[in-house]
Amino acid sequence: MRFRRECSILIVAAGLALPAPSSAQTERPHAVATTPHFAFFSDLAANLNDALIATGRARRVKRQELFQTGPEKACFDNLTAAERAGWSRAVDYYTEVVVPFGINAREQILFRIELMAGSDWAKGEDRTFMAIARSMRGAAMPAYERCRWAAQDAGNRRWIEHVVALLNVHERILGERLAQVYGVSWSGAPYRVDVVESVGGNAQVFVPAGPHILVSSSTPDNHDRAALEAVFHEGSHPLSAKMEEAVKRASNSSSDGVPGDLSHAVIFYLTGETVRRVFEQAGEPYTPWLYALKLWPDNVRDALPKSLSPYLNGQGTLVDAIDNLVQALSPARQ
């Protein structure tokens, strides 16, 4: 998970007439595992979409693509000409139409809305775009399903098994503490988590369908104890509206020097530190991502604990802590 390049950002999809989740979606019959806060999926369509995006990115910069090496290449080479062409044309489409836009852009969000709420709501250009993209995934499906899906699904399920084992021990206390930290309940839980290969982590909220999380089973930064921070970091985004508003107000009243992504840095600190403390209470060492990955400049990493740890210790309010953080980062105080 290289957050400098691809951050996890909360999006509320406004202006879309989305239906509420159906009873079938609410029951989540295809989840690999469900806990009080998360429903984990290893979904073929989600992983195919992720693979096409990753392969399109590789094609744009002329890097090695999926099916160009190893046993997957041997499998791909034995496919029919129609199956190989279907995959290649789908990658062409994703390379040109989907990949140039970021993970929070409509071109990538629409697939996730379709996962959460179907496509009956879509009209006009959205409906046309979704139908074309769906047909491209259909063309790519035989190659992916025959030559990649079994191995990816197995890797996803191993990751899910590992994180669920951590959740069995720590989920209750973390869920309670983070609700207190952000001052918001876990509305709509369990949140849907689609486990894929290439996306480090991303959370978005679709109204009224609910939160949707993507998380990678392959990136090393999501392994071992960090898997617990991965799911709770993404799960904290739907809880962060009050905190983000406090950051916005404090930043608007301050001068220059406050980074535009300060809200995300606050989530990294508050959730990462809460995870660290829970591990510490269990006698297990843990270094949160904020420090393990050396995210944000030194002055931001230094200011976060000085300003926010008193709040985590029960002193003052979150708004007070945010005000102190913004003041610490303002040029006049440096």
C-alpha positions as YAML, in Angstrom:
chain: A
units: angstrom
residues:
- id: 1
  name: MET
  ca: [0.00, 0.00, 0.00]
- id: 2
  name: ARG
  ca: [1.79, 3.12, -1.21]
- id: 3
  name: PHE
  ca: [-0.48, 5.88, 0.03]
- id: 4
  name: ARG
  ca: [1.67, 8.61, -1.47]
- id: 5
  name: ARG
  ca: [0.45, 7.46, -4.86]
- id: 6
  name: GLU
  ca: [-3.05, 6.19, -4.20]
- id: 7
  name: CYS
  ca: [-4.86, 7.40, -1.12]
- id: 8
  name: SER
  ca: [-7.98, 6.15, 0.51]
- id: 9
  name: ILE
  ca: [-10.58, 8.89, 0.39]
- id: 10
  name: LEU
  ca: [-14.18, 9.03, 1.52]
- id: 11
  name: ILE
  ca: [-16.57, 9.91, -1.28]
- id: 12
  name: VAL
  ca: [-20.30, 10.47, -0.90]
- id: 13
  name: ALA
  ca: [-21.82, 9.83, -4.32]
- id: 14
  name: ALA
  ca: [-24.28, 12.70, -4.57]
- id: 15
  name: GLY
  ca: [-26.67, 13.43, -7.40]
- id: 16
  name: LEU
  ca: [-27.27, 9.76, -8.18]
- id: 17
  name: ALA
  ca: [-30.71, 8.26, -7.65]
- id: 18
  name: LEU
  ca: [-29.39, 5.11, -6.05]
- id: 19
  name: PRO
  ca: [-31.78, 2.55, -4.61]
- id: 20
  name: ALA
  ca: [-31.41, 1.29, -1.08]
- id: 21
  name: PRO
  ca: [-29.70, -2.11, -0.89]
- id: 22
  name: SER
  ca: [-32.06, -4.98, -1.55]
- id: 23
  name: SER
  ca: [-32.68, -7.60, 1.10]
- id: 24
  name: ALA
  ca: [-30.40, -9.95, -0.85]
- id: 25
  name: GLN
  ca: [-27.61, -7.38, -0.77]
- id: 26
  name: THR
  ca: [-28.19, -6.74, 2.93]
- id: 27
  name: GLU
  ca: [-27.86, -10.46, 3.68]
- id: 28
  name: ARG
  ca: [-24.66, -10.60, 1.59]
- id: 29
  name: PRO
  ca: [-25.08, -14.29, 0.71]
- id: 30
  name: HIS
  ca: [-21.75, -14.53, -1.10]
- id: 31
  name: ALA
  ca: [-19.48, -13.16, 1.62]
- id: 32
  name: VAL
  ca: [-16.50, -15.37, 2.44]
- id: 33
  name: ALA
  ca: [-16.71, -14.24, 6.07]
- id: 34
  name: THR
  ca: [-18.80, -11.74, 8.01]
- id: 35
  name: THR
  ca: [-17.97, -10.08, 11.32]
- id: 36
  name: PRO
  ca: [-19.89, -7.38, 13.20]
- id: 37
  name: HIS
  ca: [-18.16, -4.58, 11.27]
- id: 38
  name: PHE
  ca: [-17.09, -6.14, 7.95]
- id: 39
  name: ALA
  ca: [-18.36, -8.51, 5.28]
- id: 40
  name: PHE
  ca: [-15.43, -9.87, 3.25]
- id: 41
  name: PHE
  ca: [-15.85, -10.84, -0.39]
- id: 42
  name: SER
  ca: [-13.56, -12.53, -2.87]
- id: 43
  name: ASP
  ca: [-15.70, -11.59, -5.84]
- id: 44
  name: LEU
  ca: [-14.88, -12.68, -9.39]
- id: 45
  name: ALA
  ca: [-16.24, -9.54, -11.05]
- id: 46
  name: ALA
  ca: [-14.47, -7.19, -8.63]
- id: 47
  name: ASN
  ca: [-11.17, -8.99, -9.10]
- id: 48
  name: LEU
  ca: [-11.53, -9.04, -12.88]
- id: 49
  name: ASN
  ca: [-12.18, -5.30, -12.85]
- id: 50
  name: ASP
  ca: [-9.12, -4.79, -10.64]
- id: 51
  name: ALA
  ca: [-6.98, -6.96, -12.94]
- id: 52
  name: LEU
  ca: [-8.06, -5.04, -16.04]
- id: 53
  name: ILE
  ca: [-7.20, -1.74, -14.37]
- id: 54
  name: ALA
  ca: [-3.80, -3.03, -13.23]
- id: 55
  name: THR
  ca: [-3.06, -4.48, -16.68]
- id: 56
  name: GLY
  ca: [-4.18, -1.27, -18.37]
- id: 57
  name: ARG
  ca: [-1.81, 0.70, -16.16]
- id: 58
  name: ALA
  ca: [1.03, -1.63, -17.10]
- id: 59
  name: ARG
  ca: [0.19, -1.31, -20.80]
- id: 60
  name: ARG
  ca: [0.20, 2.48, -20.65]
- id: 61
  name: VAL
  ca: [3.78, 2.54, -19.35]
- id: 62
  name: LYS
  ca: [4.91, -0.53, -21.32]
- id: 63
  name: ARG
  ca: [5.52, -2.71, -18.26]
- id: 64
  name: GLN
  ca: [5.06, -6.46, -18.14]
- id: 65
  name: GLU
  ca: [1.39, -7.37, -18.14]
- id: 66
  name: LEU
  ca: [-0.66, -10.19, -16.72]
- id: 67
  name: PHE
  ca: [-0.39, -13.34, -18.87]
- id: 68
  name: GLN
  ca: [3.02, -12.39, -20.27]
- id: 69
  name: THR
  ca: [5.12, -14.66, -18.05]
- id: 70
  name: GLY
  ca: [5.11, -17.88, -16.04]
- id: 71
  name: PRO
  ca: [2.36, -20.51, -15.84]
- id: 72
  name: GLU
  ca: [-0.30, -17.89, -16.53]
- id: 73
  name: LYS
  ca: [1.32, -17.20, -19.90]
- id: 74
  name: ALA
  ca: [1.33, -20.89, -20.72]
- id: 75
  name: CYS
  ca: [-2.35, -21.09, -19.86]
- id: 76
  name: PHE
  ca: [-3.16, -17.95, -21.84]
- id: 77
  name: ASP
  ca: [-1.26, -19.19, -24.89]
- id: 78
  name: ASN
  ca: [-3.39, -22.34, -24.90]
- id: 79
  name: LEU
  ca: [-6.66, -20.41, -25.01]
- id: 80
  name: THR
  ca: [-8.62, -20.02, -28.20]
- id: 81
  name: ALA
  ca: [-7.93, -17.02, -30.42]
- id: 82
  name: ALA
  ca: [-11.33, -15.59, -29.43]
- id: 83
  name: GLU
  ca: [-10.54, -15.84, -25.71]
- id: 84
  name: ARG
  ca: [-7.14, -14.20, -26.11]
- id: 85
  name: ALA
  ca: [-8.59, -11.44, -28.29]
- id: 86
  name: GLY
  ca: [-11.40, -10.85, -25.79]
- id: 87
  name: TRP
  ca: [-8.88, -10.23, -23.01]
- id: 88
  name: SER
  ca: [-6.63, -8.02, -25.14]
- id: 89
  name: ARG
  ca: [-9.49, -5.86, -26.44]
- id: 90
  name: ALA
  ca: [-10.86, -5.42, -22.94]
- id: 91
  name: VAL
  ca: [-7.43, -4.26, -21.75]
- id: 92
  name: ASP
  ca: [-7.30, -1.85, -24.69]
- id: 93
  name: TYR
  ca: [-10.64, -0.39, -23.59]
- id: 94
  name: TYR
  ca: [-9.64, -0.08, -19.94]
- id: 95
  name: THR
  ca: [-6.29, 1.44, -20.94]
- id: 96
  name: GLU
  ca: [-7.98, 4.14, -22.99]
- id: 97
  name: VAL
  ca: [-11.22, 4.78, -21.10]
- id: 98
  name: VAL
  ca: [-10.88, 3.75, -17.44]
- id: 99
  name: VAL
  ca: [-7.23, 3.81, -16.38]
- id: 100
  name: PRO
  ca: [-6.50, 7.50, -17.19]
- id: 101
  name: PHE
  ca: [-8.90, 8.44, -14.38]
- id: 102
  name: GLY
  ca: [-8.18, 7.98, -10.68]
- id: 103
  name: ILE
  ca: [-9.81, 5.58, -8.28]
- id: 104
  name: ASN
  ca: [-12.22, 8.28, -7.09]
- id: 105
  name: ALA
  ca: [-13.32, 9.27, -10.60]
- id: 106
  name: ARG
  ca: [-16.70, 8.37, -12.01]
- id: 107
  name: GLU
  ca: [-15.15, 5.99, -14.56]
- id: 108
  name: GLN
  ca: [-14.00, 3.75, -11.71]
- id: 109
  name: ILE
  ca: [-16.72, 4.52, -9.17]
- id: 110
  name: LEU
  ca: [-19.57, 3.37, -11.41]
- id: 111
  name: PHE
  ca: [-18.46, -0.26, -11.26]
- id: 112
  name: ARG
  ca: [-18.45, -0.14, -7.47]
- id: 113
  name: ILE
  ca: [-21.93, 1.39, -7.36]
- id: 114
  name: GLU
  ca: [-23.06, -1.45, -9.60]
- id: 115
  name: LEU
  ca: [-21.61, -3.94, -7.12]
- id: 116
  name: MET
  ca: [-23.48, -2.28, -4.26]
- id: 117
  name: ALA
  ca: [-26.77, -1.26, -5.85]
- id: 118
  name: GLY
  ca: [-27.09, -2.81, -9.31]
- id: 119
  name: SER
  ca: [-27.56, -0.73, -12.46]
- id: 120
  name: ASP
  ca: [-31.30, -0.05, -12.65]
- id: 121
  name: TRP
  ca: [-30.76, 3.48, -11.35]
- id: 122
  name: ALA
  ca: [-28.42, 4.45, -14.20]
- id: 123
  name: LYS
  ca: [-29.59, 6.74, -17.00]
- id: 124
  name: GLY
  ca: [-28.08, 8.39, -20.04]
- id: 125
  name: GLU
  ca: [-24.30, 8.36, -20.31]
- id: 126
  name: ASP
  ca: [-23.88, 6.43, -17.07]
- id: 127
  name: ARG
  ca: [-26.10, 3.62, -18.32]
- id: 128
  name: THR
  ca: [-24.27, 3.48, -21.66]
- id: 129
  name: PHE
  ca: [-20.85, 3.53, -20.02]
- id: 130
  name: MET
  ca: [-21.76, 0.79, -17.58]
- id: 131
  name: ALA
  ca: [-23.20, -1.41, -20.34]
- id: 132
  name: ILE
  ca: [-20.07, -1.06, -22.48]
- id: 133
  name: ALA
  ca: [-17.73, -1.71, -19.55]
- id: 134
  name: ARG
  ca: [-19.80, -4.73, -18.55]
- id: 135
  name: SER
  ca: [-19.53, -6.15, -22.07]
- id: 136
  name: MET
  ca: [-15.75, -5.63, -22.03]
- id: 137
  name: ARG
  ca: [-15.46, -7.49, -18.74]
- id: 138
  name: GLY
  ca: [-17.58, -10.24, -20.25]
- id: 139
  name: ALA
  ca: [-15.13, -10.54, -23.14]
- id: 140
  name: ALA
  ca: [-12.20, -10.72, -20.73]
- id: 141
  name: MET
  ca: [-13.83, -13.14, -18.30]
- id: 142
  name: PRO
  ca: [-12.94, -16.49, -19.98]
- id: 143
  name: ALA
  ca: [-9.20, -15.78, -19.98]
- id: 144
  name: TYR
  ca: [-9.16, -14.42, -16.43]
- id: 145
  name: GLU
  ca: [-11.34, -17.17, -15.01]
- id: 146
  name: ARG
  ca: [-9.35, -19.96, -16.64]
- id: 147
  name: CYS
  ca: [-5.81, -18.64, -16.16]
- id: 148
  name: ARG
  ca: [-5.78, -16.38, -13.08]
- id: 149
  name: TRP
  ca: [-8.88, -16.49, -10.90]
- id: 150
  name: ALA
  ca: [-8.23, -19.71, -8.96]
- id: 151
  name: ALA
  ca: [-4.85, -18.49, -7.69]
- id: 152
  name: GLN
  ca: [-6.15, -14.99, -6.89]
- id: 153
  name: ASP
  ca: [-9.20, -16.31, -5.09]
- id: 154
  name: ALA
  ca: [-7.03, -18.61, -2.99]
- id: 155
  name: GLY
  ca: [-4.76, -15.68, -2.05]
- id: 156
  name: ASN
  ca: [-7.75, -13.51, -1.17]
- id: 157
  name: ARG
  ca: [-9.23, -16.22, 1.03]
- id: 158
  name: ARG
  ca: [-5.95, -16.73, 2.88]
- id: 159
  name: TRP
  ca: [-5.81, -13.00, 3.61]
- id: 160
  name: ILE
  ca: [-9.43, -12.99, 4.77]
- id: 161
  name: GLU
  ca: [-8.79, -15.96, 7.04]
- id: 162
  name: HIS
  ca: [-5.83, -14.12, 8.57]
- id: 163
  name: VAL
  ca: [-7.63, -10.82, 9.18]
- id: 164
  name: VAL
  ca: [-10.70, -12.57, 10.56]
- id: 165
  name: ALA
  ca: [-8.45, -14.34, 13.09]
- id: 166
  name: LEU
  ca: [-7.20, -10.91, 14.21]
- id: 167
  name: LEU
  ca: [-10.74, -9.57, 14.31]
- id: 168
  name: ASN
  ca: [-11.88, -12.46, 16.46]
- id: 169
  name: VAL
  ca: [-9.48, -11.19, 19.13]
- id: 170
  name: HIS
  ca: [-9.55, -7.41, 18.71]
- id: 171
  name: GLU
  ca: [-12.65, -6.36, 16.76]
- id: 172
  name: ARG
  ca: [-15.03, -5.63, 19.63]
- id: 173
  name: ILE
  ca: [-12.72, -3.29, 21.50]
- id: 174
  name: LEU
  ca: [-11.47, -1.57, 18.35]
- id: 175
  name: GLY
  ca: [-14.99, -1.03, 17.05]
- id: 176
  name: GLU
  ca: [-16.06, 0.51, 20.37]
- id: 177
  name: ARG
  ca: [-12.99, 2.71, 20.72]
- id: 178
  name: LEU
  ca: [-13.08, 4.05, 17.16]
- id: 179
  name: ALA
  ca: [-16.76, 4.93, 17.47]
- id: 180
  name: GLN
  ca: [-15.81, 6.92, 20.58]
- id: 181
  name: VAL
  ca: [-12.77, 8.49, 18.91]
- id: 182
  name: TYR
  ca: [-14.72, 9.75, 15.88]
- id: 183
  name: GLY
  ca: [-17.97, 10.34, 17.76]
- id: 184
  name: VAL
  ca: [-19.99, 8.38, 15.20]
- id: 185
  name: SER
  ca: [-21.64, 4.97, 15.30]
- id: 186
  name: TRP
  ca: [-20.97, 2.21, 12.77]
- id: 187
  name: SER
  ca: [-24.13, 2.92, 10.79]
- id: 188
  name: GLY
  ca: [-24.83, 0.32, 8.10]
- id: 189
  name: ALA
  ca: [-22.28, -2.20, 9.37]
- id: 190
  name: PRO
  ca: [-21.11, -4.70, 8.38]
- id: 191
  name: TYR
  ca: [-19.34, -2.76, 5.62]
- id: 192
  name: ARG
  ca: [-18.71, -4.59, 2.36]
- id: 193
  name: VAL
  ca: [-14.98, -5.29, 1.82]
- id: 194
  name: ASP
  ca: [-13.95, -6.52, -1.63]
- id: 195
  name: VAL
  ca: [-10.53, -8.15, -1.42]
- id: 196
  name: VAL
  ca: [-8.57, -7.79, -4.68]
- id: 197
  name: GLU
  ca: [-4.94, -7.74, -5.79]
- id: 198
  name: SER
  ca: [-3.66, -4.35, -6.85]
- id: 199
  name: VAL
  ca: [-5.59, -1.64, -4.95]
- id: 200
  name: GLY
  ca: [-3.78, -0.91, -1.71]
- id: 201
  name: GLY
  ca: [-6.90, 0.35, 0.01]
- id: 202
  name: ASN
  ca: [-9.82, 2.65, -0.71]
- id: 203
  name: ALA
  ca: [-13.11, 3.43, 0.99]
- id: 204
  name: GLN
  ca: [-16.10, 5.19, -0.50]
- id: 205
  name: VAL
  ca: [-19.63, 5.78, 0.74]
- id: 206
  name: PHE
  ca: [-22.56, 5.56, -1.65]
- id: 207
  name: VAL
  ca: [-25.82, 7.04, -0.39]
- id: 208
  name: PRO
  ca: [-27.98, 5.19, 0.48]
- id: 209
  name: ALA
  ca: [-26.29, 1.94, -0.55]
- id: 210
  name: GLY
  ca: [-23.60, 2.31, 2.12]
- id: 211
  name: PRO
  ca: [-19.81, 2.07, 2.48]
- id: 212
  name: HIS
  ca: [-17.70, 0.04, 0.06]
- id: 213
  name: ILE
  ca: [-14.10, -0.88, 0.78]
- id: 214
  name: LEU
  ca: [-11.42, -2.23, -1.56]
- id: 215
  name: VAL
  ca: [-8.33, -3.75, 0.03]
- id: 216
  name: SER
  ca: [-5.37, -5.64, -1.43]
- id: 217
  name: SER
  ca: [-4.50, -9.17, -0.38]
- id: 218
  name: SER
  ca: [-1.08, -9.02, -2.02]
- id: 219
  name: THR
  ca: [0.59, -5.75, -0.98]
- id: 220
  name: PRO
  ca: [3.07, -6.44, 1.84]
- id: 221
  name: ASP
  ca: [1.89, -3.40, 3.80]
- id: 222
  name: ASN
  ca: [-1.44, -5.16, 4.42]
- id: 223
  name: HIS
  ca: [0.09, -8.33, 5.84]
- id: 224
  name: ASP
  ca: [0.69, -9.64, 9.35]
- id: 225
  name: ARG
  ca: [-0.73, -7.36, 12.08]
- id: 226
  name: ALA
  ca: [-1.10, -4.50, 9.60]
- id: 227
  name: ALA
  ca: [-4.11, -6.33, 8.12]
- id: 228
  name: LEU
  ca: [-6.06, -5.17, 11.16]
- id: 229
  name: GLU
  ca: [-5.11, -1.55, 10.55]
- id: 230
  name: ALA
  ca: [-5.96, -1.99, 6.87]
- id: 231
  name: VAL
  ca: [-9.60, -2.84, 7.48]
- id: 232
  name: PHE
  ca: [-10.12, -0.42, 10.36]
- id: 233
  name: HIS
  ca: [-8.34, 2.41, 8.52]
- id: 234
  name: GLU
  ca: [-10.72, 2.03, 5.59]
- id: 235
  name: GLY
  ca: [-13.62, 1.46, 7.96]
- id: 236
  name: SER
  ca: [-12.78, 4.74, 9.73]
- id: 237
  name: HIS
  ca: [-13.47, 6.84, 6.63]
- id: 238
  name: PRO
  ca: [-17.26, 6.48, 6.94]
- id: 239
  name: LEU
  ca: [-16.88, 7.56, 10.58]
- id: 240
  name: SER
  ca: [-14.82, 10.66, 9.86]
- id: 241
  name: ALA
  ca: [-17.34, 13.29, 8.73]
- id: 242
  name: LYS
  ca: [-17.30, 15.25, 12.03]
- id: 243
  name: MET
  ca: [-13.50, 15.14, 12.15]
- id: 244
  name: GLU
  ca: [-13.21, 16.29, 8.54]
- id: 245
  name: GLU
  ca: [-15.55, 19.19, 9.22]
- id: 246
  name: ALA
  ca: [-13.45, 20.20, 12.23]
- id: 247
  name: VAL
  ca: [-10.29, 20.11, 10.09]
- id: 248
  name: LYS
  ca: [-11.98, 22.19, 7.41]
- id: 249
  name: ARG
  ca: [-13.14, 24.86, 9.88]
- id: 250
  name: ALA
  ca: [-9.77, 25.05, 11.62]
- id: 251
  name: SER
  ca: [-7.87, 25.17, 8.34]
- id: 252
  name: ASN
  ca: [-10.10, 27.92, 6.93]
- id: 253
  name: SER
  ca: [-9.35, 30.11, 9.92]
- id: 254
  name: SER
  ca: [-5.60, 29.48, 9.70]
- id: 255
  name: SER
  ca: [-2.97, 30.78, 7.33]
- id: 256
  name: ASP
  ca: [-0.92, 28.79, 4.86]
- id: 257
  name: GLY
  ca: [1.07, 25.72, 5.81]
- id: 258
  name: VAL
  ca: [-1.70, 23.22, 6.52]
- id: 259
  name: PRO
  ca: [-1.55, 20.28, 4.07]
- id: 260
  name: GLY
  ca: [-4.68, 19.76, 2.01]
- id: 261
  name: ASP
  ca: [-4.84, 16.09, 2.95]
- id: 262
  name: LEU
  ca: [-4.63, 16.75, 6.69]
- id: 263
  name: SER
  ca: [-7.91, 14.92, 7.36]
- id: 264
  name: HIS
  ca: [-6.39, 11.77, 5.92]
- id: 265
  name: ALA
  ca: [-3.30, 12.20, 8.07]
- id: 266
  name: VAL
  ca: [-5.56, 12.51, 11.11]
- id: 267
  name: ILE
  ca: [-7.24, 9.19, 10.22]
- id: 268
  name: PHE
  ca: [-3.85, 7.57, 9.85]
- id: 269
  name: TYR
  ca: [-2.89, 8.77, 13.31]
- id: 270
  name: LEU
  ca: [-6.13, 8.25, 15.21]
- id: 271
  name: THR
  ca: [-6.91, 4.80, 13.82]
- id: 272
  name: GLY
  ca: [-3.30, 3.62, 13.65]
- id: 273
  name: GLU
  ca: [-2.61, 4.72, 17.22]
- id: 274
  name: THR
  ca: [-5.82, 3.10, 18.45]
- id: 275
  name: VAL
  ca: [-4.81, -0.16, 16.77]
- id: 276
  name: ARG
  ca: [-1.33, 0.14, 18.29]
- id: 277
  name: ARG
  ca: [-2.72, 0.61, 21.78]
- id: 278
  name: VAL
  ca: [-5.00, -2.40, 21.46]
- id: 279
  name: PHE
  ca: [-2.06, -4.55, 20.35]
- id: 280
  name: GLU
  ca: [0.05, -3.14, 23.17]
- id: 281
  name: GLN
  ca: [-2.57, -4.11, 25.73]
- id: 282
  name: ALA
  ca: [-2.38, -7.65, 24.35]
- id: 283
  name: GLY
  ca: [1.42, -7.63, 24.73]
- id: 284
  name: GLU
  ca: [2.06, -7.40, 20.98]
- id: 285
  name: PRO
  ca: [4.29, -4.71, 19.45]
- id: 286
  name: TYR
  ca: [2.98, -2.78, 16.47]
- id: 287
  name: THR
  ca: [4.16, 0.22, 14.45]
- id: 288
  name: PRO
  ca: [1.30, 2.05, 12.69]
- id: 289
  name: TRP
  ca: [1.50, 2.79, 8.98]
- id: 290
  name: LEU
  ca: [2.01, 6.52, 9.61]
- id: 291
  name: TYR
  ca: [5.49, 5.74, 10.97]
- id: 292
  name: ALA
  ca: [6.27, 2.37, 9.37]
- id: 293
  name: LEU
  ca: [5.74, 3.86, 5.89]
- id: 294
  name: LYS
  ca: [7.01, 7.35, 6.84]
- id: 295
  name: LEU
  ca: [3.92, 9.05, 5.47]
- id: 296
  name: TRP
  ca: [3.71, 12.88, 5.37]
- id: 297
  name: PRO
  ca: [6.57, 15.26, 6.16]
- id: 298
  name: ASP
  ca: [8.37, 15.06, 9.49]
- id: 299
  name: ASN
  ca: [6.64, 18.15, 10.90]
- id: 300
  name: VAL
  ca: [3.19, 16.61, 10.29]
- id: 301
  name: ARG
  ca: [4.20, 13.23, 11.76]
- id: 302
  name: ASP
  ca: [5.60, 15.02, 14.82]
- id: 303
  name: ALA
  ca: [2.60, 17.31, 15.29]
- id: 304
  name: LEU
  ca: [-0.03, 14.59, 15.11]
- id: 305
  name: PRO
  ca: [0.79, 12.78, 18.39]
- id: 306
  name: LYS
  ca: [1.57, 16.01, 20.25]
- id: 307
  name: SER
  ca: [-1.81, 17.45, 19.36]
- id: 308
  name: LEU
  ca: [-4.01, 14.35, 19.25]
- id: 309
  name: SER
  ca: [-2.66, 11.94, 21.86]
- id: 310
  name: PRO
  ca: [-4.10, 13.99, 24.77]
- id: 311
  name: TYR
  ca: [-7.53, 13.57, 23.16]
- id: 312
  name: LEU
  ca: [-7.01, 9.80, 22.90]
- id: 313
  name: ASN
  ca: [-6.04, 9.87, 26.57]
- id: 314
  name: GLY
  ca: [-9.38, 11.45, 27.48]
- id: 315
  name: GLN
  ca: [-8.31, 15.10, 27.64]
- id: 316
  name: GLY
  ca: [-10.43, 17.65, 25.77]
- id: 317
  name: THR
  ca: [-12.55, 17.25, 22.66]
- id: 318
  name: LEU
  ca: [-11.70, 16.20, 19.13]
- id: 319
  name: VAL
  ca: [-12.43, 19.74, 17.94]
- id: 320
  name: ASP
  ca: [-9.93, 21.11, 20.48]
- id: 321
  name: ALA
  ca: [-7.33, 18.57, 19.35]
- id: 322
  name: ILE
  ca: [-7.84, 19.49, 15.69]
- id: 323
  name: ASP
  ca: [-7.52, 23.20, 16.49]
- id: 324
  name: ASN
  ca: [-4.26, 22.51, 18.32]
- id: 325
  name: LEU
  ca: [-2.98, 20.47, 15.36]
- id: 326
  name: VAL
  ca: [-3.73, 23.18, 12.81]
- id: 327
  name: GLN
  ca: [-2.14, 25.82, 15.01]
- id: 328
  name: ALA
  ca: [0.98, 23.64, 15.42]
- id: 329
  name: LEU
  ca: [1.27, 23.38, 11.63]
- id: 330
  name: SER
  ca: [0.73, 27.07, 10.88]
- id: 331
  name: PRO
  ca: [3.88, 28.93, 9.75]
- id: 332
  name: ALA
  ca: [3.71, 31.35, 12.70]
- id: 333
  name: ARG
  ca: [4.25, 28.48, 15.13]
- id: 334
  name: GLN
  ca: [7.20, 26.92, 13.25]
...
